[in-house]
Amino acid sequence: MNAQPTSSLDRAPQVNVSSYIRGTGMSVPDRVIPNSYFESYLETNDQWIRERTGIIERRWAEPTMSMSDLALPACERAIASAGLTAADIDGIVVATVTPDYVFPSTACVLQKKLGIRGSLAFDVNAVCSGFVYALVTAEGLVRSGAATNMLVVGADMFSRLIDPNDRTTAILFGDGAGAMVLSAAGESNTAPTGGPRVPVIGSPRTTRGIYGSQLHADGSHGDLLCVPGGTAAPVTPESLRDNKHYLTMNGREIFKLAVRGLAEVSDSLLKRHGMEVGDVDHYISHQANARILTAVAKQLGLPVEKLALNVEKYGNTSAARVPLLLAECVSTGRVQQGDLVLISAFGAGLTWGAVLVRM
Ligand SMILES: CC(C)(COP(=O)(O)OP(=O)(O)OC[C@H]1O[C@@H](n2cnc3c(N)ncnc32)[C@H](O)[C@@H]1OP(=O)(O)O)[C@@H](O)C(=O)NCCC(=O)NCCS
């Protein structure tokens, strides 16, 4: 006699998996900037920053450090934790809006620093959602057979973009990098033959890998969070003089749209896979403000103990936020192999998205 289904995971359809998270790593600069730093020259205070954002401190890189300098240790740690060497990596995608150069891409710079040649390498720009966009792109490349071990990096240095004299933004952002190795799953882990890989079909209770994803964007709200400096708004001596080259943000609007976007995309992705929020072991979401995350958890009906948080230590590190948090949770043992993780992110563009993965 068949056992009665006991949870939505027993009723959920089988999953179709082409890749799994094989290793993770993170790196942050040494220099700690506590809230008291801003008290010394801005009209703000530690209590306001803690209560309104949840942030206690963030890391800022020294001016001599480049994005790739900061990201390299995260990449090396991810590759080592995957049990691989750099020579095994055949694809690199870096999510960043603070690259070393306009071009070449930071992915190409990192490829050189890792001592690899020939692998595909490129950057993506989806700001704070960048890592989720990069992960979905990497998943597609592995599924198509174009790569077997993708290095997926989220790295940003927003200390270079903020106006240090704007108390509404200067306090929010930090620098950091996170990386992950995404490898071909199971039997499909063979050399590409020129065609798509054969995916692993398995139980949503036990099969490791990326189950699915959703990505969204709404360019009509691009002005809510923006950094000028491109062909539409070139940096000129006048714009520099008037501090018009810094990041600008409508925090209150972004706050509302972030709560709605994160809650909707998370709920929709779970439903698409026949799952419920109770099936999720950990919610790893973009960390911009602790109040955004508690509001999202409330809307989803997610118990707070499933909500991973480290915004208090690093602030908003943009594209690095999700992989930095995931790598830290793996290294502390909070996230274990076999756990179901719901990843989500929201950022300028506007962009947002989610990925459902069993570690
Ligand atoms: C920026 C943010 C922390 C502001 O918090 P808030 O509760 O929305 O605060 P408000 O913008 O409504 O401002 C309230 C008051 O605090 C003031 N204030 C803003 N920053 C301050 C600071 N650092 N210290 C003290 N007061 C501050 C404002 O000037 C305003 O004063 P007023 O009432 O006299 O006009 C919040 O809106 C936020 O986190 N937004 C989302 C940011 C984000 O996610 N960005 C990245 C997206 S990827």
The ligand as an ORCA input file, in Angstrom:
! r2SCAN-3c Opt
* xyz 0 1
  C      17.157     54.431      3.191
  C      16.297     53.947      4.335
  C      17.148     53.253      5.358
  C      15.614     55.149      4.991
  O      14.802     54.699      6.045
  P      13.299     55.237      6.167
  O      12.736     54.665      7.385
  O      12.621     54.911      4.858
  O      13.540     56.768      6.338
  P      12.964     57.949      5.442
  O      13.629     57.957      4.098
  O      11.463     57.883      5.483
  O      13.485     59.181      6.281
  C      12.998     59.452      7.592
  C      13.782     60.609      8.151
  O      15.099     60.140      8.509
  C      16.075     61.008      7.924
  N      17.281     60.242      7.667
  C      17.646     59.617      6.519
  N      18.850     59.058      6.679
  C      19.245     59.306      7.944
  C      20.364     58.974      8.698
  N      21.384     58.272      8.180
  N      20.434     59.375      9.984
  C      19.440     60.096     10.534
  N      18.339     60.447      9.864
  C      18.230     60.053      8.583
  C      15.417     61.524      6.672
  O      16.031     62.689      6.229
  C      14.005     61.740      7.130
  O      13.946     62.954      7.821
  P      12.647     63.886      7.687
  O      11.520     63.081      8.230
  O      13.026     65.054      8.527
  O      12.519     64.184      6.237
  C      15.191     52.984      3.818
  O      14.248     53.707      3.066
  C      15.735     51.878      2.974
  O      16.425     51.026      3.457
  N      15.335     51.845      1.702
  C      15.728     50.810      0.804
  C      17.164     50.973      0.420
  C      17.616     49.859     -0.442
  O      17.172     48.766     -0.292
  N      18.509     50.182     -1.362
  C      19.135     49.260     -2.200
  C      18.209     48.476     -2.986
  S      19.074     47.168     -3.649
*
